[in-house]
Amino acid sequence: MSKLFETEKVSGKHELKWKILSRLAPPLWASGGRVRFISEDWQEVHVSLRLRPLTKNIVGTIFGGSLYSSVDPIYMLMWMKILGKSYIVWDKAATIQFLRPGKGKLRARFLIPDDELHIVRQLFEENDHFDRVYEVIYLNERNRIVAKIGKTIYFAKKEFYDNKKHKK
């Protein structure tokens, strides 16, 4: 619908539904973040975040908590939609590096390239569970990096996860 980055990907039928749901989810709504684009195959998502009264900190820039919470569930959700119900996907850890104050409108692009899909599928052939680390970058209107957010995602085969859970 409203792509924030150049992409050859097209949005899918699911995009409007997920954009509405993301506005109703309290953590995303409260962060001020807005999902702007979801590709048909879930391999690309665009998020925006504006400086507004609810996202402004005491020094007049975007609150760091808004920067993080606006991107928090995105990679996990993408992988859940791509892999389906036979797999478990969890956010495991996160880091954030603030590089400059966030002012105006920021944008972030989540991308899962085809080669990463192949790697994850190959890892599942050899392992029951594993972690992968991804990075998303918030850019300002001048295309300068405002923040880098690292996300560690936990992957497991559902059968393995269920068996592990029942052993406790």
Contacts in CASP RR format, 6 or more apart in sequence:
PFRMAT RR
TARGET T0000
AUTHOR 0000-0000-0000
METHOD contacts of the structure
MODEL  1
MSKLFETEKVSGKHELKWKILSRLAPPLWASGGRVRFISEDWQEVHVSLR
LRPLTKNIVGTIFGGSLYSSVDPIYMLMWMKILGKSYIVWDKAATIQFLR
PGKGKLRARFLIPDDELHIVRQLFEENDHFDRVYEVIYLNERNRIVAKIG
KTIYFAKKEFYDNKKHKK
1 11 0 8 1.000
1 15 0 8 1.000
1 16 0 8 1.000
1 19 0 8 1.000
1 36 0 8 1.000
1 37 0 8 1.000
2 36 0 8 1.000
2 37 0 8 1.000
3 36 0 8 1.000
3 37 0 8 1.000
3 46 0 8 1.000
4 36 0 8 1.000
4 37 0 8 1.000
4 46 0 8 1.000
4 47 0 8 1.000
4 48 0 8 1.000
4 107 0 8 1.000
4 109 0 8 1.000
5 46 0 8 1.000
5 107 0 8 1.000
5 109 0 8 1.000
7 37 0 8 1.000
7 39 0 8 1.000
7 44 0 8 1.000
9 39 0 8 1.000
9 40 0 8 1.000
9 41 0 8 1.000
9 43 0 8 1.000
9 44 0 8 1.000
10 39 0 8 1.000
10 40 0 8 1.000
11 37 0 8 1.000
11 38 0 8 1.000
11 39 0 8 1.000
11 40 0 8 1.000
12 38 0 8 1.000
12 39 0 8 1.000
12 40 0 8 1.000
13 40 0 8 1.000
14 38 0 8 1.000
14 40 0 8 1.000
15 37 0 8 1.000
15 38 0 8 1.000
18 35 0 8 1.000
18 38 0 8 1.000
19 34 0 8 1.000
19 35 0 8 1.000
19 36 0 8 1.000
19 38 0 8 1.000
22 28 0 8 1.000
22 29 0 8 1.000
22 34 0 8 1.000
22 35 0 8 1.000
23 29 0 8 1.000
23 34 0 8 1.000
27 69 0 8 1.000
27 72 0 8 1.000
27 73 0 8 1.000
28 35 0 8 1.000
28 69 0 8 1.000
28 70 0 8 1.000
28 73 0 8 1.000
30 54 0 8 1.000
30 69 0 8 1.000
31 49 0 8 1.000
31 55 0 8 1.000
31 65 0 8 1.000
31 66 0 8 1.000
31 68 0 8 1.000
31 69 0 8 1.000
31 70 0 8 1.000
32 49 0 8 1.000
32 50 0 8 1.000
32 52 0 8 1.000
32 54 0 8 1.000
32 55 0 8 1.000
32 66 0 8 1.000
32 70 0 8 1.000
33 47 0 8 1.000
33 48 0 8 1.000
33 49 0 8 1.000
33 50 0 8 1.000
33 66 0 8 1.000
33 70 0 8 1.000
34 47 0 8 1.000
34 48 0 8 1.000
34 49 0 8 1.000
35 45 0 8 1.000
35 46 0 8 1.000
35 47 0 8 1.000
35 74 0 8 1.000
36 46 0 8 1.000
36 47 0 8 1.000
36 48 0 8 1.000
36 107 0 8 1.000
37 44 0 8 1.000
37 45 0 8 1.000
37 46 0 8 1.000
38 44 0 8 1.000
38 45 0 8 1.000
39 45 0 8 1.000
41 82 0 8 1.000
42 78 0 8 1.000
42 81 0 8 1.000
42 82 0 8 1.000
42 112 0 8 1.000
43 78 0 8 1.000
43 82 0 8 1.000
43 111 0 8 1.000
43 112 0 8 1.000
43 113 0 8 1.000
43 114 0 8 1.000
43 117 0 8 1.000
44 109 0 8 1.000
44 110 0 8 1.000
44 111 0 8 1.000
44 112 0 8 1.000
45 74 0 8 1.000
45 78 0 8 1.000
45 109 0 8 1.000
45 110 0 8 1.000
46 107 0 8 1.000
46 108 0 8 1.000
46 109 0 8 1.000
46 110 0 8 1.000
47 70 0 8 1.000
47 71 0 8 1.000
47 74 0 8 1.000
47 107 0 8 1.000
47 108 0 8 1.000
47 110 0 8 1.000
48 105 0 8 1.000
48 106 0 8 1.000
48 107 0 8 1.000
48 108 0 8 1.000
49 55 0 8 1.000
49 62 0 8 1.000
49 66 0 8 1.000
49 67 0 8 1.000
49 70 0 8 1.000
49 105 0 8 1.000
49 106 0 8 1.000
49 107 0 8 1.000
49 108 0 8 1.000
49 138 0 8 1.000
50 104 0 8 1.000
50 105 0 8 1.000
50 106 0 8 1.000
51 60 0 8 1.000
51 61 0 8 1.000
51 62 0 8 1.000
51 102 0 8 1.000
51 103 0 8 1.000
51 104 0 8 1.000
51 105 0 8 1.000
55 62 0 8 1.000
55 63 0 8 1.000
55 66 0 8 1.000
56 62 0 8 1.000
56 63 0 8 1.000
57 63 0 8 1.000
57 64 0 8 1.000
59 101 0 8 1.000
60 103 0 8 1.000
61 101 0 8 1.000
61 102 0 8 1.000
61 103 0 8 1.000
62 101 0 8 1.000
62 102 0 8 1.000
62 103 0 8 1.000
62 104 0 8 1.000
62 106 0 8 1.000
62 146 0 8 1.000
64 96 0 8 1.000
64 98 0 8 1.000
64 147 0 8 1.000
67 96 0 8 1.000
67 98 0 8 1.000
67 102 0 8 1.000
67 106 0 8 1.000
67 138 0 8 1.000
67 146 0 8 1.000
67 147 0 8 1.000
67 149 0 8 1.000
68 94 0 8 1.000
68 96 0 8 1.000
68 149 0 8 1.000
70 108 0 8 1.000
71 108 0 8 1.000
71 110 0 8 1.000
71 136 0 8 1.000
71 138 0 8 1.000
71 149 0 8 1.000
71 151 0 8 1.000
72 91 0 8 1.000
72 94 0 8 1.000
73 91 0 8 1.000
74 110 0 8 1.000
74 136 0 8 1.000
75 91 0 8 1.000
75 110 0 8 1.000
75 112 0 8 1.000
75 134 0 8 1.000
75 136 0 8 1.000
75 151 0 8 1.000
75 153 0 8 1.000
76 89 0 8 1.000
76 90 0 8 1.000
76 91 0 8 1.000
76 151 0 8 1.000
76 153 0 8 1.000
78 110 0 8 1.000
78 112 0 8 1.000
79 87 0 8 1.000
79 89 0 8 1.000
79 112 0 8 1.000
79 120 0 8 1.000
79 153 0 8 1.000
79 155 0 8 1.000
80 87 0 8 1.000
80 89 0 8 1.000
82 112 0 8 1.000
82 117 0 8 1.000
83 89 0 8 1.000
83 120 0 8 1.000
83 155 0 8 1.000
85 158 0 8 1.000
86 157 0 8 1.000
86 158 0 8 1.000
87 124 0 8 1.000
87 155 0 8 1.000
87 156 0 8 1.000
87 157 0 8 1.000
87 158 0 8 1.000
88 154 0 8 1.000
88 155 0 8 1.000
88 156 0 8 1.000
88 157 0 8 1.000
88 158 0 8 1.000
88 161 0 8 1.000
89 153 0 8 1.000
89 154 0 8 1.000
89 155 0 8 1.000
90 153 0 8 1.000
90 154 0 8 1.000
91 151 0 8 1.000
91 152 0 8 1.000
91 153 0 8 1.000
91 154 0 8 1.000
92 131 0 8 1.000
92 152 0 8 1.000
92 153 0 8 1.000
92 154 0 8 1.000
93 151 0 8 1.000
93 152 0 8 1.000
94 149 0 8 1.000
94 150 0 8 1.000
94 151 0 8 1.000
94 152 0 8 1.000
95 149 0 8 1.000
95 150 0 8 1.000
96 147 0 8 1.000
96 148 0 8 1.000
96 149 0 8 1.000
96 150 0 8 1.000
97 147 0 8 1.000
97 148 0 8 1.000
97 149 0 8 1.000
98 146 0 8 1.000
98 147 0 8 1.000
99 145 0 8 1.000
99 146 0 8 1.000
99 147 0 8 1.000
99 148 0 8 1.000
100 140 0 8 1.000
100 144 0 8 1.000
100 145 0 8 1.000
100 146 0 8 1.000
101 146 0 8 1.000
102 138 0 8 1.000
102 140 0 8 1.000
102 146 0 8 1.000
102 147 0 8 1.000
103 140 0 8 1.000
104 140 0 8 1.000
104 141 0 8 1.000
105 140 0 8 1.000
105 141 0 8 1.000
106 138 0 8 1.000
106 139 0 8 1.000
106 140 0 8 1.000
106 146 0 8 1.000
107 138 0 8 1.000
107 139 0 8 1.000
108 136 0 8 1.000
108 137 0 8 1.000
108 138 0 8 1.000
108 139 0 8 1.000
108 149 0 8 1.000
109 136 0 8 1.000
109 137 0 8 1.000
110 134 0 8 1.000
110 136 0 8 1.000
116 132 0 8 1.000
120 132 0 8 1.000
120 155 0 8 1.000
123 130 0 8 1.000
123 132 0 8 1.000
123 155 0 8 1.000
124 155 0 8 1.000
124 157 0 8 1.000
128 156 0 8 1.000
128 157 0 8 1.000
128 160 0 8 1.000
129 154 0 8 1.000
129 155 0 8 1.000
129 156 0 8 1.000
129 157 0 8 1.000
129 160 0 8 1.000
129 161 0 8 1.000
130 154 0 8 1.000
130 155 0 8 1.000
131 152 0 8 1.000
131 153 0 8 1.000
131 154 0 8 1.000
131 155 0 8 1.000
132 152 0 8 1.000
132 153 0 8 1.000
132 155 0 8 1.000
133 150 0 8 1.000
133 151 0 8 1.000
133 152 0 8 1.000
133 153 0 8 1.000
134 150 0 8 1.000
134 151 0 8 1.000
134 153 0 8 1.000
135 148 0 8 1.000
135 149 0 8 1.000
135 150 0 8 1.000
135 151 0 8 1.000
136 148 0 8 1.000
136 149 0 8 1.000
136 150 0 8 1.000
136 151 0 8 1.000
137 145 0 8 1.000
137 147 0 8 1.000
137 148 0 8 1.000
137 149 0 8 1.000
138 145 0 8 1.000
138 146 0 8 1.000
138 147 0 8 1.000
138 148 0 8 1.000
138 149 0 8 1.000
139 145 0 8 1.000
139 146 0 8 1.000
140 146 0 8 1.000
156 164 0 8 1.000
END
